């Protein structure tokens, strides 16, 4: 007995669609050949401090900043900070500068074998602290605003708890706090890895390995669907250039210093010490209750890497009475590059800082 198909199948229509797909693909290859390599990080900037692989940049706007307190962007060690300055019309940095903020950012660089033994203490009480000091000396002020992004937000929370006198206000974006929420797929992966064996065998953690992990969190969407969808924009050079720019950023990833990776996976993902307590970095106790600065916590409602509840946990753990949450309708990357983000995120950060004398 033949079972009818649950949909109408027209072989001629399918053949015509396949032929059209092939024509568009062939024409798109010609478009690709004529495109230059897409660039990012185009906002003017100057170097104010360098150490080892790290560079501290001062970002330059079209007009002088009006903010009283400089803001330092602290990014994750995974990928590069230039997601915040992807292109002129998709740039958190440019939008903050346009609001009058005085923006600095840390480029962690690309660790190599010499950085195998760098610890979280080296990154936070070493590199980050010396960047803050460089900004304080440059401006003659006592404290800075920190804007921490993803893992960099977690770093900023830890730094603020250990060095509260150097942080005036704290903004966290898509920042994991509770690393053991039920909907955290990345956390489920991290629970079962033998991180000691992994680091002892590999030394630094290869960027290709981490990129593979992130792709496998949404394998169909991130390894197949987006490239099939790319065919629809092959005849649009501007849209295609934007797509390739994002692809370049995604795969332009640094390796991760092995020892810092070991500490982060164990202390944060596997033991969840930021929530449960008992976290120490370089002998310094880290307690979120010690954070009494004003805090703005921005999370993305469709974030598959840092679920909203993983970020919103901050509100019940910090000591500050001035705590604000802002929900963004988008995902982990869209919060920087979507059209909605360009209209909403930087103005919201600026208003919040300005209302607090920042």
C-alpha positions in Angstrom: 0.0 0.0 0.0 1.4 3.4 -1.1 1.3 6.0 1.6 0.7 9.5 0.2 3.3 12.1 0.9 2.2 14.7 3.5 3.1 17.5 1.0 2.7 18.1 -2.7 5.8 17.1 -4.7 6.3 18.6 -8.1 9.5 17.2 -9.8 9.5 20.0 -12.4 9.3 22.7 -9.8 12.2 21.1 -7.8 14.3 20.9 -10.9 13.7 24.5 -11.7 14.5 25.6 -8.1 17.8 23.6 -8.2 18.7 25.2 -11.5 18.0 28.7 -10.1 20.1 27.8 -7.1 23.0 26.7 -9.3 22.8 29.9 -11.4 22.8 32.1 -8.3 25.7 30.2 -6.8 27.8 30.5 -10.1 27.1 34.2 -10.3 27.9 34.6 -6.6 31.4 33.1 -7.1 32.1 36.0 -9.5 31.0 38.5 -6.8 33.2 36.8 -4.2 36.3 37.1 -6.4 35.8 40.8 -6.7 35.4 41.4 -2.9 38.4 42.6 -0.8 39.1 41.0 2.5 36.6 42.5 4.9 38.1 44.7 7.6 37.0 45.5 11.1 38.2 47.6 14.0 38.1 50.8 12.0 37.4 53.3 14.7 40.5 55.6 15.2 42.5 54.6 18.3 45.8 55.1 20.0 48.0 52.9 22.1 48.3 54.0 25.7 49.9 50.8 27.3 51.4 47.6 26.2 52.6 44.5 28.1 53.5 41.1 26.6 50.7 40.3 24.2 48.3 42.9 25.6 47.4 46.3 24.2 45.4 48.9 25.9 43.6 51.1 23.3 42.1 54.6 23.7 39.3 54.9 21.2 38.9 58.3 19.5 35.6 59.8 18.5 34.7 62.6 16.2 34.4 65.0 19.1 36.0 65.3 22.5 34.3 63.1 25.2 32.1 64.8 27.8 32.0 62.0 30.4 33.8 62.7 33.6 34.9 59.2 34.2 36.6 57.0 31.5 35.1 53.6 30.7 37.2 50.5 30.2 35.8 47.7 28.1 36.9 44.2 29.3 36.3 41.5 26.8 36.5 37.7 27.1 39.7 35.8 26.4 37.8 33.8 23.7 37.5 35.6 20.3 38.7 39.2 20.0 37.4 42.5 21.4 36.6 43.7 17.9 33.1 42.4 18.0 32.5 45.8 19.8 33.8 47.6 16.7 32.9 45.3 13.8 32.1 48.0 11.2 31.2 51.7 11.3 27.4 51.1 11.3 27.7 48.2 13.8 29.9 49.4 16.5 29.2 49.6 20.3 32.5 51.6 20.6 31.4 54.2 18.0 28.0 54.5 19.6 29.4 55.0 23.0 31.9 57.7 21.7 29.0 59.4 19.9 27.2 59.6 23.3 30.2 61.4 24.8 31.8 58.5 26.6 35.6 58.2 27.0 36.3 54.7 25.9 39.3 52.4 26.4 39.5 48.7 25.6 41.8 45.8 26.3 43.0 43.7 23.4 44.3 40.6 25.1 46.3 39.5 22.1 47.1 36.0 21.0 48.7 33.7 23.6 51.5 31.4 22.6 53.6 28.8 24.3 55.2 31.4 26.5 51.8 32.1 28.1 51.0 28.5 28.9 51.2 29.2 32.7 49.3 32.5 32.9 46.8 32.3 35.7 43.6 34.2 36.4 45.6 36.1 38.9 48.0 37.2 36.2 45.1 38.4 34.0 43.0 40.2 36.7 45.4 41.3 39.4 48.2 41.7 36.9 47.2 42.8 33.4 43.8 44.3 34.1 44.9 46.1 37.2 47.9 47.7 35.4 45.6 48.8 32.6 43.3 50.4 35.1 46.3 52.1 36.8 47.5 53.4 33.4 44.1 55.0 32.8 43.9 56.5 36.3 47.3 58.1 35.9 46.4 59.4 32.5 43.2 61.1 33.7 44.2 62.0 37.2 41.1 60.3 38.6 40.6 57.7 41.4 38.4 55.2 39.6 37.1 54.1 36.2 33.9 52.6 34.9 34.2 49.0 33.8 32.1 47.6 31.0 32.6 43.8 31.1 31.4 41.6 28.2 30.7 37.8 28.6 33.6 36.2 30.3 35.1 39.7 30.6 32.0 40.7 32.6 32.8 37.9 35.0 36.4 39.1 35.2 35.0 42.7 35.9 32.9 41.4 38.7 35.9 39.6 40.3 38.1 42.7 39.8 35.5 45.0 41.3 35.2 42.7 44.4 39.0 42.6 44.8 39.7 46.3 44.0 36.5 48.2 44.8 38.2 51.5 45.3 39.3 51.6 41.6 35.8 50.9 40.1 33.2 53.7 40.1 30.4 52.0 38.2 30.1 48.6 36.7 28.2 47.5 33.5 28.0 43.9 32.6 26.8 42.6 29.3 25.7 38.9 28.6 27.8 38.0 31.6 27.6 34.5 33.2 27.3 34.6 37.0 25.5 31.4 37.9 27.3 28.8 35.8 25.0 25.9 36.7 21.5 26.9 35.5 19.6 24.0 34.0 19.3 25.6 30.5 23.1 26.3 30.2 24.2 23.9 27.4 27.8 25.1 27.6 27.8 24.3 31.3 26.5 20.8 30.7 29.5 20.2 28.4 32.0 21.7 30.9 30.9 19.4 33.8 32.1 16.2 32.2 35.5 17.2 30.8 38.7 16.2 32.5 40.2 19.7 32.4 43.5 18.6 34.1 44.1 16.0 31.4 43.0 18.4 28.7 45.4 21.2 29.8 48.3 18.8 30.7 48.0 17.3 27.2 47.4 20.4 25.1 49.1 23.2 27.0 47.2 26.2 25.6 43.7 25.3 24.4 43.5 25.6 20.6 41.1 28.2 19.2 39.9 25.6 16.7 38.8 23.4 19.5 36.8 26.1 21.2 35.2 27.2 18.0 34.1 23.6 17.4 32.5 23.5 20.8 30.5 26.7 20.2 29.4 25.5 16.7 28.2 22.2 18.2 25.9 24.0 20.6 23.7 24.8 17.5 25.1 22.5 14.9 22.4 22.7 12.2 22.1 26.5 12.4 25.8 27.3 12.7 27.3 24.8 10.3 24.7 24.4 7.6 21.7 26.7 7.6 23.7 29.9 7.5 25.8 28.9 4.6 22.8 27.8 2.6 21.1 31.1 3.4 24.3 32.9 2.3 23.4 32.0 -1.3 20.4 34.4 -1.1 22.8 37.3 -0.6 25.5 36.3 -3.1 24.2 39.0 -5.6 24.4 41.7 -2.9 28.0 42.8 -2.4 27.3 44.8 0.7 25.4 42.1 2.5 28.0 39.5 1.4 30.8 41.6 2.7 29.0 42.0 6.1 28.5 38.2 6.2 32.2 37.5 5.5 33.3 40.1 8.0 31.4 38.3 10.7 32.8 35.0 9.6 36.4 36.4 9.7 35.8 37.6 13.3 34.3 34.3 14.4 37.3 32.3 13.2 40.0 34.9 14.0 40.2 33.5 17.6 43.2 33.3 20.0 44.2 30.2 21.7 43.5 30.2 25.5 46.3 30.2 28.1 46.1 26.7 29.6 46.4 27.4 33.3 43.8 30.2 33.2 41.5 27.9 31.3 42.0 25.2 33.9 41.2 27.6 36.7 38.1 29.1 35.0 36.5 25.8 34.1 37.1 24.3 37.5 36.3 27.3 39.7 33.4 28.8 37.7 31.7 26.1 35.6 32.4 22.9 37.6 32.4 24.3 41.2 30.2 27.4 40.6 32.1 29.3 43.3 31.0 32.7 42.2 27.6 31.7 43.5 28.4 29.2 46.2 31.3 31.2 47.6 34.9 30.2 48.4 36.4 31.7 45.2 39.9 33.0 45.5 42.1 34.5 42.8 45.8 34.9 43.6 45.0 34.6 47.3 42.4 37.4 47.2 38.9 36.3 48.3 36.2 37.1 45.7 32.8 37.7 47.1 30.0 39.3 45.1 28.6 40.7 48.3 31.6 43.1 48.4 30.4 44.8 45.2 28.6 47.9 46.4 29.1 50.1 43.3 26.2 50.9 41.0 25.7 48.0 38.6 23.9 47.8 35.3 23.4 44.2 34.1 22.4 43.8 30.4 21.4 40.3 29.2 20.0 39.0 26.0 16.7 37.2 26.0 17.6 34.7 23.3 21.2 34.1 24.4 22.2 30.4 23.9 25.7 30.9 25.5 24.7 32.9 28.6 21.0 32.1 29.4 19.2 35.1 31.0 18.9 33.3 34.4 22.7 32.7 34.4 23.1 36.5 34.2 20.2 37.7 36.3 21.5 35.7 39.3 23.7 38.7 39.9 20.9 40.8 41.3 20.5 38.5 44.4 24.2 38.1 45.1 25.8 41.6 45.0 25.9 44.0 47.9 25.0 47.1 45.9 21.6 48.7 46.5 21.9 50.4 43.1 21.3 47.5 40.7 19.6 47.8 37.3 18.7 45.1 34.8 18.1 45.6 31.1 16.7 42.9 28.9 17.7 43.0 25.2 15.5 41.3 22.6 18.2 39.4 20.8 21.1 36.9 21.1 24.6 36.8 22.4 26.1 38.4 19.2 23.1 40.4 18.2 23.4 42.6 21.3 26.4 44.2 19.5 25.7 44.1 15.8 21.9 44.1 15.2 20.1 47.2 14.1 18.2 47.2 17.4 21.4 47.1 19.3 22.7 50.2 17.5 19.6 52.1 18.5 19.2 50.9 22.1 22.3 49.6 23.9 24.8 52.5 23.9 22.2 55.1 24.7 20.9 53.0 27.6 24.5 52.6 29.0 25.1 56.4 28.6 21.9 57.4 30.3 22.6 55.0 33.2 26.1 56.3 33.6 25.0 60.0 33.3 22.3 59.6 35.9 25.0 58.5 38.3 27.4 61.3 37.5 29.5 59.2 35.2 
